[in-house]
């Protein structure tokens, strides 16, 4: 495991970022504009906003999958050029290879880095145990439940020891009970590893339960951060129990007052 960056170090910084896309009719749609955002090393930040406001596009800028049209993306103080090698990306849909076992899928990142196969296998088994899948190493993706596949994907991302973990609605497709179990597993691992996490979700309760800070994006086009809210709830947390804290309800109301206006504006603007 890498040594953690000093507290307060800026892991991700977006300065004046703009990103647009060509439309089928030859026009230009500005997804993000004037985006300024900083994420400290070891911080867990959740992004919320109306559907289509550019949350995933922002994540793709940080991943280096998309370059900004204008502005600057920095990772630990250096300009991001190309793919962000210090980050891993957990997508909404898992991208496990169906012809490989859980163990083989988790090993992939280390194999690509030329780690000896036996060492990669040892680490994969250790990570599968950490995410609660001991005994399922030789199962193929089609033999696993949705929650189990998501655990494999999480282990696959973490085995390469990224400094930054990008997560795009990773638990949205899970049932409520499995989702809460996965959220608590994520918090437990985050507490142990202290990775920098940028987490996209449509669920405001999930955002508050997991994060240190919630950032609200405006409705698009030309979306940008319009509010941020520190989550001053004690850690470690249980995502079910923390919802019963009166401070949770108060924070939810404060964020929703802002978010509701952006959701209504997005609805009025339409696609």
MIDRENLUM-850504 format. One record per residue (C-alpha): residue number from 0; residue in one letter; x, y, z. Coordinates in pm, 1 decimal, decimal comma. Each point is the difference from the previous one (the first is absolute). Layout:
<atoms>
{NUM; 'A'; {X; Y; Z}},
...
</atoms>
This chain:
<atoms>
{0; 'X'; {0,0; 0,0; 0,0}},
{1; 'X'; {128,2; 346,1; -89,7}},
{2; 'X'; {63,4; 247,9; 277,3}},
{3; 'X'; {-293,2; 237,1; 34,8}},
{4; 'X'; {49,0; 352,2; -126,8}},
{5; 'X'; {36,4; 262,1; 275,6}},
{6; 'X'; {-334,7; 124,7; 137,4}},
{7; 'X'; {-115,5; 309,7; -183,6}},
{8; 'X'; {183,1; -86,6; -322,7}},
{9; 'X'; {-215,2; 82,8; -302,5}},
{10; 'X'; {-55,0; -325,6; -189,3}},
{11; 'X'; {-224,5; 138,9; -275,1}},
{12; 'X'; {-47,0; 355,9; -118,3}},
{13; 'X'; {-218,9; 121,0; -285,7}},
{14; 'X'; {42,7; 364,1; -94,8}},
{15; 'X'; {-237,2; 171,1; -241,6}},
{16; 'X'; {-75,4; -325,1; -181,9}},
{17; 'X'; {-231,9; -7,3; -297,9}},
{18; 'X'; {-110,0; -301,1; -202,9}},
{19; 'X'; {-230,0; -1,4; -300,9}},
{20; 'X'; {-124,7; -259,5; -249,0}},
{21; 'X'; {-113,2; 10,1; -360,7}},
{22; 'X'; {-371,1; -66,3; -48,5}},
{23; 'X'; {-146,3; -205,4; -287,9}},
{24; 'X'; {-125,4; 318,9; -168,6}},
{25; 'X'; {349,6; 146,9; -5,8}},
{26; 'X'; {-44,9; 225,7; 300,8}},
{27; 'X'; {193,8; 7,9; 324,2}},
{28; 'X'; {-128,7; -101,0; 343,1}},
{29; 'X'; {195,5; 140,2; 292,9}},
{30; 'X'; {-21,5; -263,8; 273,5}},
{31; 'X'; {226,0; 170,5; 255,1}},
{32; 'X'; {127,0; 355,7; 25,5}},
{33; 'X'; {201,8; 197,3; 255,7}},
{34; 'X'; {48,7; -304,7; 220,5}},
{35; 'X'; {220,7; 61,0; 301,7}},
{36; 'X'; {41,2; -287,8; 243,1}},
{37; 'X'; {263,6; -121,5; 242,8}},
{38; 'X'; {15,4; -338,3; 172,5}},
{39; 'X'; {250,5; -54,3; 280,5}},
{40; 'X'; {205,3; -316,8; 32,0}},
{41; 'X'; {-192,6; -260,8; 196,3}},
{42; 'X'; {-326,9; 191,8; -29,2}},
{43; 'X'; {-328,8; -165,9; -98,4}},
{44; 'X'; {-196,8; 241,7; -220,6}},
{45; 'X'; {-343,7; -74,3; -145,7}},
{46; 'X'; {-136,3; 174,7; -310,9}},
{47; 'X'; {-376,8; 43,9; -33,6}},
{48; 'X'; {-210,7; 187,4; -251,4}},
{49; 'X'; {-288,6; -32,6; -244,5}},
{50; 'X'; {3,3; -267,9; -266,8}},
{51; 'X'; {215,2; 111,3; -291,6}},
{52; 'X'; {191,4; 265,0; 192,5}},
{53; 'X'; {342,3; -136,8; -91,9}},
{54; 'X'; {95,6; -195,4; 312,5}},
{55; 'X'; {140,3; -288,8; -203,1}},
{56; 'X'; {168,5; 241,9; -239,4}},
{57; 'X'; {175,0; 162,3; 295,6}},
{58; 'X'; {115,3; -341,8; 117,7}},
{59; 'X'; {130,5; -73,4; -349,8}},
{60; 'X'; {203,0; 321,4; 4,8}},
{61; 'X'; {166,4; -112,1; 323,8}},
{62; 'X'; {57,2; -348,1; -146,0}},
{63; 'X'; {166,1; 153,0; -304,7}},
{64; 'X'; {-249,9; -171,9; -229,5}},
{65; 'X'; {-106,1; 343,9; -126,9}},
{66; 'X'; {214,2; 313,4; -24,4}},
{67; 'X'; {-156,5; 334,6; 95,8}},
{68; 'X'; {-68,4; 246,4; -281,6}},
{69; 'X'; {124,2; 272,3; 230,8}},
{70; 'X'; {140,3; 14,4; 349,7}},
{71; 'X'; {234,4; -234,3; 180,6}},
{72; 'X'; {-11,8; -330,9; 185,9}},
{73; 'X'; {275,5; -66,5; 254,3}},
{74; 'X'; {77,4; -321,2; 187,6}},
{75; 'X'; {217,4; 43,1; 307,3}},
{76; 'X'; {119,3; 335,4; -132,9}},
{77; 'X'; {94,1; -114,0; -351,6}},
{78; 'X'; {-201,0; 64,9; -318,4}},
{79; 'X'; {-189,5; -308,4; -113,4}},
{80; 'X'; {110,8; -106,9; -345,7}},
{81; 'X'; {-169,0; -308,9; -136,0}},
{82; 'X'; {-131,4; -279,8; 221,3}},
{83; 'X'; {17,5; 58,5; 375,2}},
{84; 'X'; {239,4; -276,2; 107,0}},
{85; 'X'; {-53,4; 81,2; 367,5}},
{86; 'X'; {-372,1; -81,4; -12,5}},
{87; 'X'; {-223,7; -300,0; -52,1}},
{88; 'X'; {-358,6; 18,9; -124,0}},
{89; 'X'; {-298,9; -201,4; 124,2}},
{90; 'X'; {-280,3; 31,1; -255,2}},
{91; 'X'; {-373,6; -37,5; 52,8}},
{92; 'X'; {5,4; -324,9; -198,7}},
{93; 'X'; {273,9; -246,4; 87,0}},
{94; 'X'; {245,9; -78,0; -277,8}},
{95; 'X'; {107,0; -344,7; 114,5}},
{96; 'X'; {123,7; -238,2; -268,9}},
{97; 'X'; {-258,8; -281,1; -16,7}},
{98; 'X'; {253,8; -269,2; -95,9}},
{99; 'X'; {215,6; 65,8; 308,5}},
{100; 'X'; {-65,8; -98,1; 359,7}},
{101; 'X'; {-41,0; 251,6; 281,0}},
{102; 'X'; {363,0; -58,9; 99,4}},
{103; 'X'; {124,6; 41,8; -357,1}},
{104; 'X'; {-199,7; 321,5; -45,1}},
{105; 'X'; {142,1; 149,7; 318,0}},
{106; 'X'; {354,7; -99,3; -103,7}},
{107; 'X'; {-16,2; 176,3; -335,6}},
{108; 'X'; {140,5; 336,0; 104,5}},
{109; 'X'; {303,4; -159,3; 162,9}},
{110; 'X'; {53,9; -236,1; -294,2}},
{111; 'X'; {1,2; 299,4; -236,1}},
{112; 'X'; {266,0; 153,9; 224,8}},
{113; 'X'; {210,4; -315,7; -36,1}},
{114; 'X'; {-34,7; -107,2; 362,4}},
{115; 'X'; {85,6; -374,1; 18,8}},
{116; 'X'; {-318,1; -201,7; -35,7}},
{117; 'X'; {27,7; -179,1; 333,4}},
{118; 'X'; {44,9; 329,0; 183,1}},
{119; 'X'; {-290,8; 149,8; -194,6}},
{120; 'X'; {-210,3; -304,1; 90,6}},
{121; 'X'; {91,8; 30,9; 367,5}},
{122; 'X'; {-99,5; 367,2; 9,1}},
{123; 'X'; {-322,1; -68,7; -190,9}},
{124; 'X'; {-103,8; -262,7; 254,0}},
{125; 'X'; {78,4; 239,4; 284,7}},
{126; 'X'; {-214,1; 272,8; -157,5}},
{127; 'X'; {-287,4; -236,4; -69,4}},
{128; 'X'; {6,0; -93,2; 366,7}},
{129; 'X'; {-0,5; 369,0; 97,8}},
{130; 'X'; {-316,0; 59,6; -202,7}},
{131; 'X'; {-172,4; -305,9; 144,2}},
{132; 'X'; {46,7; -245,9; -288,0}},
{133; 'X'; {222,6; -265,2; 152,8}},
{134; 'X'; {-96,5; -331,6; -159,8}},
{135; 'X'; {-124,3; 162,5; -321,6}},
{136; 'X'; {339,7; 39,2; -165,6}},
{137; 'X'; {-74,3; -251,5; -276,3}},
{138; 'X'; {-351,5; 116,2; -84,2}},
{139; 'X'; {-63,9; 164,9; -335,9}},
{140; 'X'; {-192,4; 329,5; -18,1}},
{141; 'X'; {-321,5; -171,9; -114,8}},
{142; 'X'; {15,7; -214,1; 315,2}},
{143; 'X'; {4,2; 305,4; 227,1}},
{144; 'X'; {-279,8; 229,3; 114,7}},
{145; 'X'; {1,0; 367,3; -94,6}},
{146; 'X'; {135,7; 94,1; 341,2}},
{147; 'X'; {274,6; -261,4; -23,5}},
{148; 'X'; {105,4; 124,0; -344,0}},
{149; 'X'; {16,3; 351,9; 139,8}},
{150; 'X'; {225,8; -126,1; 280,9}},
{151; 'X'; {227,6; -162,3; -258,4}},
{152; 'X'; {12,1; 327,4; -193,4}},
{153; 'X'; {87,1; 190,6; 318,2}},
{154; 'X'; {282,3; -243,1; 78,4}},
{155; 'X'; {117,1; 26,6; -362,5}},
{156; 'X'; {28,1; 377,3; 40,5}},
{157; 'X'; {168,4; -2,4; 339,1}},
{158; 'X'; {258,5; -273,4; -60,1}},
{159; 'X'; {204,7; 241,1; -214,2}},
{160; 'X'; {22,0; 236,2; 299,9}},
{161; 'X'; {-128,0; 318,2; -167,9}},
{162; 'X'; {36,7; 330,5; 178,8}},
{163; 'X'; {-334,3; 117,5; -139,5}},
{164; 'X'; {-317,0; -208,5; -35,0}},
{165; 'X'; {-259,8; 130,6; -247,5}},
{166; 'X'; {-347,0; -149,7; 42,5}},
{167; 'X'; {-291,9; 64,1; -235,9}},
{168; 'X'; {-325,9; -109,7; 166,7}},
{169; 'X'; {156,4; -337,8; 80,5}},
{170; 'X'; {-288,0; -130,2; 213,9}},
{171; 'X'; {-297,9; 140,8; -192,2}},
{172; 'X'; {-110,0; -336,0; -146,8}},
{173; 'X'; {4,5; -189,9; 331,1}},
{174; 'X'; {-295,0; -73,2; 226,1}},
{175; 'X'; {-26,1; 208,2; 317,0}},
{176; 'X'; {140,7; -260,2; 240,2}},
{177; 'X'; {295,3; -92,6; -222,6}},
{178; 'X'; {65,4; 366,1; -66,5}},
{179; 'X'; {26,4; 79,9; 371,1}},
{180; 'X'; {235,3; -293,5; 53,8}},
{181; 'X'; {220,4; 120,8; -284,9}},
{182; 'X'; {-3,4; 357,1; 130,9}},
{183; 'X'; {115,2; -118,0; 342,2}},
{184; 'X'; {269,7; -217,8; -158,1}},
{185; 'X'; {120,6; 300,3; -197,6}},
{186; 'X'; {12,9; 215,8; 313,4}},
{187; 'X'; {190,3; -269,3; 190,1}},
{188; 'X'; {260,7; -34,3; -275,4}},
{189; 'X'; {21,9; 377,8; -43,6}},
{190; 'X'; {57,7; 38,1; 374,7}},
{191; 'X'; {287,2; -251,1; -23,9}},
{192; 'X'; {155,1; 124,0; -325,2}},
{193; 'X'; {-88,6; 372,4; -1,7}},
{194; 'X'; {-15,9; 25,6; -375,6}},
{195; 'X'; {-118,0; 323,3; -156,7}},
{196; 'X'; {-353,9; -72,4; -122,0}},
{197; 'X'; {-210,4; 195,0; -250,0}},
{198; 'X'; {-344,2; -161,2; 4,9}},
{199; 'X'; {-286,3; 77,7; -238,8}},
{200; 'X'; {-353,8; -81,7; 112,7}},
{201; 'X'; {-361,0; 103,7; -59,0}},
{202; 'X'; {-86,1; -101,3; 357,7}},
{203; 'X'; {43,6; 290,9; 240,1}},
{204; 'X'; {-33,2; -225,0; 306,1}},
{205; 'X'; {279,3; -221,6; -132,0}},
{206; 'X'; {216,7; 304,8; -65,7}},
{207; 'X'; {-38,0; 126,4; 357,2}},
{208; 'X'; {39,1; -342,0; 163,3}},
{209; 'X'; {329,3; -70,4; -177,0}},
{210; 'X'; {183,2; 326,2; -50,0}},
{211; 'X'; {200,6; 269,7; 173,1}},
{212; 'X'; {-142,0; 261,5; -235,8}},
{213; 'X'; {-291,4; 20,4; -243,0}},
{214; 'X'; {39,2; 215,4; -311,6}},
{215; 'X'; {-314,8; 104,5; -189,4}},
{216; 'X'; {16,2; 57,7; -376,5}},
{217; 'X'; {-240,3; 231,0; -177,3}},
{218; 'X'; {-237,9; -104,2; -274,2}},
{219; 'X'; {150,6; -12,3; -346,7}},
{220; 'X'; {93,4; 120,6; -248,8}},
{221; 'X'; {320,7; 166,4; 122,0}},
{222; 'X'; {-30,0; -171,1; 338,7}},
{223; 'X'; {236,8; 92,8; 280,4}},
{224; 'X'; {25,4; -46,5; 378,2}},
{225; 'X'; {-248,7; 230,0; 173,9}},
{226; 'X'; {34,6; -115,6; 358,9}},
{227; 'X'; {204,1; -217,8; 231,6}},
{228; 'X'; {-90,4; -133,1; 341,1}},
{229; 'X'; {238,9; -151,8; 257,2}},
{230; 'X'; {-140,7; -316,0; 159,2}},
{231; 'X'; {83,7; 37,2; 368,7}},
{232; 'X'; {-131,1; -338,4; 107,8}},
{233; 'X'; {219,7; -226,4; 213,5}},
{234; 'X'; {203,3; -283,1; -150,9}},
{235; 'X'; {10,0; -296,3; -19,8}},
{236; 'X'; {-355,6; -8,6; -132,6}},
{237; 'X'; {-268,5; -254,1; -65,9}},
{238; 'X'; {-203,2; 122,5; -297,3}},
{239; 'X'; {-328,0; -114,2; 154,5}},
{240; 'X'; {57,1; 133,9; 348,6}},
{241; 'X'; {141,9; 335,0; -109,7}},
{242; 'X'; {-329,5; 80,8; -173,6}},
{243; 'X'; {-166,1; 3,7; 344,7}},
{244; 'X'; {227,2; 280,6; 122,5}},
{245; 'X'; {-196,8; 330,0; 19,1}},
{246; 'X'; {301,8; 176,6; -151,6}},
{247; 'X'; {-37,4; -224,6; -307,1}},
{248; 'X'; {-355,9; 118,8; -56,8}},
{249; 'X'; {94,3; 362,6; 43,5}},
{250; 'X'; {287,2; -28,5; -247,6}},
{251; 'X'; {-226,8; -180,3; -246,3}},
{252; 'X'; {-250,6; 286,7; 13,6}},
{253; 'X'; {271,6; 261,8; -55,7}},
{254; 'X'; {143,9; -178,1; -302,5}},
{255; 'X'; {-341,2; -87,2; -142,2}},
{256; 'X'; {-108,6; 365,8; 14,6}},
{257; 'X'; {275,2; 72,8; -254,5}},
{258; 'X'; {-17,4; -325,2; -196,2}},
{259; 'X'; {-378,7; 13,5; -41,1}},
{260; 'X'; {23,8; 334,3; -179,7}},
{261; 'X'; {257,2; -141,1; -243,7}},
{262; 'X'; {-210,8; -312,6; -61,0}},
{263; 'X'; {-305,8; 214,4; -75,4}},
{264; 'X'; {204,3; 222,0; -230,4}},
{265; 'X'; {127,9; -306,3; -188,3}},
{266; 'X'; {-358,4; -122,9; -35,6}},
{267; 'X'; {-116,0; 333,3; -141,6}},
{268; 'X'; {290,4; 17,2; -243,3}},
{269; 'X'; {-58,1; -353,5; -123,7}},
{270; 'X'; {242,9; -203,2; -214,0}},
</atoms>
